[in-house]
Amino acid sequence: MQKLIAKVARALVTGAVVLVAIAVDLPQAVASALIQEDLLFGRHLPDGTQISDEQFQAFVDGIITPRFPAGLTIFDAKGQFESNKVVTLFVEDNIDTKGAIAEIVTAYRQQFHQKNVLQVNNRDKLKVGFGAGENLIDNNPTPEFIQTDLFFGRNIAGGTQVSDEQFQAFVDRVITPRFPAVLTIFEANGQFEDSTGTIIQEPSKVVRLLLEDTQENETALDEIIQAYIQEFNQESVLLAVNEEIAVGFGAGENLIDNDPIPELIQTDLFFGRNIASGTQVSDEQFQAFVDRIIAPRFPTRLTIFDANGQFEDSTGTIIQEPSKVVRLLLEDTQENETALDEIIKAYTQEFKQESVLTVVDEDVEIFDAKSPTSVPEPKFVIGLFAIGVLGTSIRQKKLF
């Protein structure tokens, strides 16, 4: 653990916050596994109104950040019946972390009269690095698809920011030529508390790449990280690698194990919105598709994210398109796998699409927290935490 903290300390200097470690006067701890914790906060109130952005931000500032001062990630999303906020943490799998998360869930339920907060624990062989050359990818003899998330912070020393135009130019010039096939960009907001107790917020970009775990691709990731650091005066770029996924591009690919005893799994469906005629699937058309095709098959645990896809066609032209990412938490049954195939076929036929990207992660634990308890004062936790949906770098934080 001390080696890990020292390594993080060297990495944290300037740039956007994404992932940092903190240490406090606690007994020597045994290193524990790094997991991803997603908390899905519904915003619908019993009186028919909605928790505002300002109210949610105040909750983050007052309840979540004191417990996880090193950083967190906030996503805007939409459920079938209400808008959501998704807070993602990369944390060590220990009792202090679990206790802090339980306190957050209880506080939200009590303050906003919510029945539950959906929690998803991702216990993959998650690997996290702060820069180039950290050898996070296994490079199997037989290449397999893996998922990598690059967190690009947009704050620049001196008080300026990487603009949308500058970031898009970087994607076009540096990322897309190396990974022309499957690239998705998410908007996010990172947040952390500095050594003076001031809460720092920062816009971020997260670029998700699905790629084969080859040495060539690992070298390309290092080149992207180095280029961003140099061009925008960043200290670091966070890279998170998830090798425990299954990837498909259409119906009938049998990505789900169908265990004899059903287990909950996570499935992400990536719906491109460009239509061959030059038009786009509108928000209204997509919502109608969700209402008519997806929701009847999966009426609960459905979350929709806005994203931007990009690829390079056979002529070298860069094609950009808005996308919708639908996350489903479902049992790994044959019936549900058939339902996913039906959704994919319906979308490709109705909107003349070539494919729908599917990413299945079977190594998750999902539950709704419902038991009310009192909310004690925040505890300090040793761990790693990520912030910013789709992009960030690292800012210095005092460790001791």
Summary of the structure (lengths in Angstrom):
residues: 400
radius of gyration: 20.6
end to end distance: 14.3
largest distance: 63.7
contacts: 1315
relative contact order: 0.25
helix: 25%
strand: 35%
